[in-house]
């Protein structure tokens, strides 16, 4: 462009009737035109974002994280083969029983768990820090994903479940097609969400829309009640069991029990008569083998259907030529227990629930790679801004893990903190650094005060004494004198993270 302008200036300057000031004006105008053109050209090349979020899925459901899994997800596997798998991705936690609420708030805002709005429908369990504008900005919704990418010139679209989410932020997307779809038909299940995305993409193509897009592609499954399609339920040997007085039938096609399965957790999880999914149809309070294997089958039926719908969208992007310039992210709002440790739900801080699957493919990411990451879901906002050269808002507290995606780093932080206090307060807290993890419980009005210490390199499944493993380190190490110093070190680290993150509670021994 500079060379072209120089040549134009030289030619025009040689003409006697062209005044110097006129020439300057002309050159300035041409510069503006070319600058705008260059900017538009750059905009056309800006990458698209397809952010896929499923509702309630442990990474251990997927073969890429758990080779024992029988779940078939060829399209999710395709994303993994073409990009990077992150082995240590976590939600930060929850101050309410519906863990998805704060988790989705954090994704949308890029802020930590104690710095986001509470759930308006239940003030009792809302974030206690919400009234402090220094900790929870009043205009936060205007600095969330939809608003950010709208201002950056992206076409933004969202489809997801209704409720248990950040309503003010969700409205920022230009196109919003939300509905809760947890049935086993095309209209009542996951296919509906895919149809909304495909309609959006088809409309863009028809209109010859050249703007980059940001699509928040959310599913209502595999969250309970897990009503899968009849053919996929049959494939995984499951039924939509609704008789509270009986057990579902046994079926050899059902997924095997998890390695850390227990019939009952050794102490109360801290949310009486409500959480750990005790009121879920088909499960209720049962944790027997038949109930758990049937529920895993239902989970897998819903998850494979999600994979099928993802495949439809990927095919459309490939057909339109937009896939190669699109970052595709696959993750979940949190994990799930489903029999692990004698638990069913998401109200715990074991790895199967605190961790989430996180897979990314797109421009510049080497195919077939893997990294630890040590990321939170809240890091998504900063990372997506980084990948697209969009300005990160000042309200953001996350860390971009783009250096991990591009092979420059393995992790972005050393220490990870987790919280659940949706039941009795102060609740559960955990901290992880390297191979070591500490979990503390202060629940049921001080009736339950427990500490767990795990070496995850040796005991990745967090086996407890009740699992009856013989190896000396494959158990809870908290009360073994040999590990007293490590326990003290981790408890000090936990307290420092609680202070740093403005956790308003303290445990009994802090």
N, C-alpha and C positions, 0 to 999 in steps of 0.2 A: 504493500500500500504506500509506503514512504517513497519508494522508487517511482511509483506512478505519479504521485503528487509532485515530485521533483521535476519530472519530465513535463507535466502540465504547466508548472510554473515557468519553466524555461521557455517553452513554446509561446505562452501568452506574453511573457515579459519581452520577447523579441518584437512584439507588435507595437508600433509607435502609438496607436490610439488607445492603448490600455493603460490607464492610470495605476500608479503604485498602490493607492489605497483600495481601488476597486479589485486589484489583483489579490490583495490581502484578504478582502472580504470573501472573494470567490474561493480562495484556497481554504479559508476557515470553514466555509460552508461544505466544501467537498470533504474536508477532513471529518466533519461531523457525520456526513452521509456514510463515508467509508467506515468510520468508527462504529456507527449504529449497525452497519451491515456485518462488520466483524463480530459484534456482540450477538447479533441474531444468529450468525453462523455458529458461534460458541454455544448459544443456547440450544440449538438443534442437536448438538453433540452432548449436551449434559445428560448424564445417565438417568434412566427411569428407576423407580423403586417399586417393587412388589413385596410388601411386608405381610407375611402369612402368620397368623396367630390362631392357635387352636386352644380349646378350653378344657383344662384338666388333663394333662398328659405327662407321665414320667418319661424321662429319656430312656429308661430301661425297657419301655415298651418297644423301642426301635432296635432293629438288628445292628445298626451302626454303633449303638452303645452297648448292646447286650446280645451276643451271638446266640444265646439260648432262646431268644424270642422267636415265635413262629409267625409273628405279624408280617404280612407281605405289603411293602410300600415301595414299589418300583420307581415312582416319581420322586419321592423324598430321597431315595437312594441315588437317583440321577442328580439331584441338586448337590448331594454330598460328593459324588464322584467328580462333578464339575467344579467344586469349590472347596470350602474348608469346613470341617467339623470342629466345634469348640467343646472341649471336654469338661470345662468348669465354668458353666454359665448358671447364674442363680437369680431368683427373685430375692428382694431384700427382706420381705416379710409382710406382716399385717397386724393392724390394731383392731381388726374386726373378723368375725367368723367367716364371712365371705371373702376369702383371701384374694379373689380375683379383683375386688374393688381397688385396694391400694396398689396391687400389682399393675393394673392397667393405668392408674393415675401416674405411676412412676414411668411407664413406657411413654406416655403421652407428653409428660412434662420434663423428663430428664432430672427429676429431683428425688432426694432420698426420702425414706419412708416417713420420717417425722416432719417433713417439710412440704407436705402435700395436703390438699383439702380432705376433710373427713367425709364420710358418707352421710348425706343430708337426711336420709330416711331413718337413721338410727343414731341419734345424738349420744346415746349411752356408750356406744362403742367407737365413736368417732375419734380422730386424732386429737389428743388433748392440747396440742400446740396450735390448732387451727386458728384460734383467736388472736395469735401473735402475728401481725403483718410482716414483721421482720423475718419470721420463719416460713410463713405461708403467704406469699404476695397476693394481694387482692386482685390484680389483673393477670394472674398466672395463665388463664385460659388463652389469652392472646399471644402467649409465647409457647404454645404447644404445637405438636407436629403439623396438624392441618393448617393452622394460621401461618406458621413459618414457611411452609412450602407454597402456600397461596401467594404470599408476598414475593416469593422468589420466582414466580411465573410458572409454577407447575399446575397442571390439572390434577386436582385432588379428589379422591373418591374413597368412600368407606362403606363396607358392609360388615356387620357383626351382630352379635346378640344384643338384645335390649337389657338394660338394667345392670347392676353391679359394675358400673363403669363411670367414666368421667364425662358426664353429660355436657357440661359447658365446653369441654375440649372437643368432644365428638362433633358438635354443631359447627365447628370451624371448617370442616371439609366442605368443598363446594357441592359435591354429590354425596348424599347420605341415604343409604338403603339398609336400615337396621331392622332386624326381626329375630326373635328367638325360634330357632328351627332345630328341634331335637327328635324328630319323628323318623320313620323308616320309609318314607316315600319321597319322590322327587320334589314335591311341593313343600313337604313338612320337614325335610332333612337338609343335609349339607349341599345337595345339588342346587338348592335355591340360592345359596350364597354365591356359588360359582356362576350361576346364571346372571346375577347382578353384575359381576365383574366382566363377563363376556359381553353383556349388553353395553357396558361402558366402553369397552375396547372397540366393539363394532361401530358404535356411534362415532368415536374418534376417527376411525378409519373412513367412515362415510363422509365425515366433514373435512377430511384431509387435514386433521389437526396435527400440527408439527410441534406443539409444546411438549416438554417432558411430562411424565405423569408420576404421581405418587398414589399407589393403591394400598389401602389398609384392608387386607383380605382376611377377615375374621370368620371363624366358625363357631357354632353353638355346641358342637360335639367335640370330643367324646364325653363331655359332661353328662352326668345323670339327668334324667332317666335315659339310659343308653338303649334307645329303641333303634336298632340297626335294621337295614334292609333284610327281608326274609332270606335271600340267597347268601348274604354274608353271615348272618346269624347261623345258618346251617353249616357254612364252611368252618366256623369256629366252635361248633357244637353247643351253641348257647340258645336260650329262650328268654323272652321278656317275662321273667317270673314275677307274678303279682300276688301270689297266695302267701300271706304272712305266716300261716300256720303250717306250711310244708316247706320242704327243701326242693330246689330244682333237680332235675334228673342228672345223673352222672353221664358223661359222654367222653369217650377217648379222644375226640377231636378237639376238646377244649385245651387252652394253654396250660402248661404245667404250673404248679405252685411256685412262687418266688423262692429263691434260695434262703432268704431270711424270713420266711413265713412263720408266724406264730398264731395260735388260736386266740390268744389274748395278750395284750400289752401288760407288762408286769406292774404298772401303776397307772393311775388315772391321768389322762392326757390334759385335763383341766377345763373342759367345756361340757359340763354335765347336761345330759338330756337334750342336746342340741347338735353339736358338731361331731366330727369324725363320721359324718354321714349316717348317723344312727336312724334317721327317718327316711332314708332313700328306699323307694319301692324296689323290691327284689333283694335287698340287703338287710335293711333295718339294723338290728344289733348283732346279727349272725356273722361269725367269722370262721365257720367250719369249711372244710375242704371243698365240698360241693358248691356252696354259695360263692366262695372266692373264685374257683375255676370258672363257674358260669359267668360271674361278673367280669372276669378278665376276657372271656369270650365275647361278651357284649361290648366291652371296651375296644377290642380288636376289630370287631365288625364295623363299629363307627369310625375307627381310625383308618381302616382300609378304604372306606367310602370317601373320607377326606382326601386320601391320596389319589383316588380316581378323579376327584374334582380338581385337584391341583394339576393333574395331567391334562385335563381339558384346557385350562388356562395357559399352561406352558405351550401347548400345541398351537393355540391361537397366537401367542406372542411370537413363536417361531415362524408361523405362516406369514405374519405381517412384517417380519424382519426386525422386530424390536427386541427380541430376547437377548441378543448378543450385547445390547447396550442397556441391559437391565440388571440391577442388583436384586437378587431374589433371596429373601431372608425367611427361614422357617423356624418358628419357636412356639412356646406355650406360655401361658400366664403363670403357671406353677406346675409342679409335679403332683403325683398321687400315690397313695400307699397301696390300696387294693390288696390287702392281706399281709403286706410286709410289716414286720414287727407287731403283728396282731392288730394293725390299724387299717382303716378303710379310706379315709379322706385326705385332705390337704392341710389339716391343722396340726402339723408337726414339723420338726426341723431335721429329720433324717435326710440323707443324701437323695433318696428316691423321690422326695417331695420338695425339698429346698432347691434342688437342681432343676434345670429345664433343658430340653433339647435346644440347640442353637446351631444352625447351618446357614452358610452364606456362599452364594456364587455370584460372579459378576466380573466386570472388566478389571483386569489386573490381579485377580486372585488366582493363584496357581491351583490347578485341578488336583484332586485327590490328596489334599493336605489336611493336617490336623494340628491343633494347638490347645494348650490349657486355657488360655485367655484370662481366667479369673475375672470374669465380667459380671456385672449386674444387668438385668433387663433395662434399668434406667440409663445405662450407657448407650442404648440404641439411638436416642435422639442426637447426641453429640457425634456418634459415628456416621449416621446418615447425612448429617450436615457436612461432615468432613469429606465423605465420599462424593458429594455433589457440589462442593464449593459453595454451599449455602451458609450464610452467617449464622453461627451458633448464638442463641439468645443469652443475655447476661444472667437470666434466671437458671440456666443449666448448671447442674452439679455433677453430671456424669463425666466419664473419661472416654474419649474416642479410642476404640480398639482397632482402628484402621491399620496402625503399625503391626498388629498381630495378623490381620487379614493379608497383609502384603509381605509377611515373612520376616519383618524387622524385629519383632519381639515375640516372646512366648506368652507373657502375662503383662497386664497393665497395672496390677496392684498385688501386694504381698498378702494382705489380710482381708478376710471377708467376714461380714457380720450378718446375723439373721435374727429375726424376732417373730414370735407369735404371742399376742396377748388379746386375742379375740374372746377368750373365755374369762375365767377368774384371773385377777391381776396379782402380781405383775406379769405372770405368764412364763414363757420360755424364751431363752436367749441362746445363741450359739456364736462361736467364733472359730475360724479356720485359718491356719497359716502353715504352709508346706504340707507335710504329711499328717499334721496333728489337728484334731478338732475337739472342741469342748461344747457340750450342751448342758444347760442348767434349767431346772424346772422349779418354779415357786408358784404353785397353784392350789386351788381348792381351799382358799383361806388359810394357807400355811399347813394344811394337812399333808401336802405332797411337796417335799423338798429333796430333789435328787440331782446328782451330778453325774455326767457321763464323759469319759475321755477315750478317744479312739485314735489309733495309729492307722490312717486310711491306706497307707502303702501295704500294710500287712492285713488289715481288716477293712477292705473297701465296702463290705456289706453291713458294717457296724453291728456285728454279731454281739448279742448280750449273753450273760451266763445261761439264760433260758434256752439258747440255741444249742448248748452242750457241745461246743467245739473244743478240741483237745489242745490245739496250738496255744501257747501261753499268751500271745499278744492278740489273739482273735476273740477279744471280749472287751467289756468295759474296764478300763484301767484306772478309773478315778480313785478307787479306794485301796489300791495296791501301793504299799509304802515305797517301792522302788521308783514309782512315777510321781511322787509327791511334789518334787521340784517342777516337773513339767506341768502338773496341774496348777501349781501356784503361778507359773509363768503365763499360762493360758488364761487364767482367771484375771490376772492383772491386765492382759491384753484386751479381754472382753470389756472390762470396766472402762478402759481408755477409749475404746470404740463407742461405747454407750455415751460417754461424755462428749466425745467429738461430734456425734451425730444427733445430739440433743434428745436422747432417749429420756423421757420424763420420769421413768420408774427406776427403782433399784431393787436388787434381789436381797434375800435375807442376810447374806454374809458379805455384802458390799459396803 
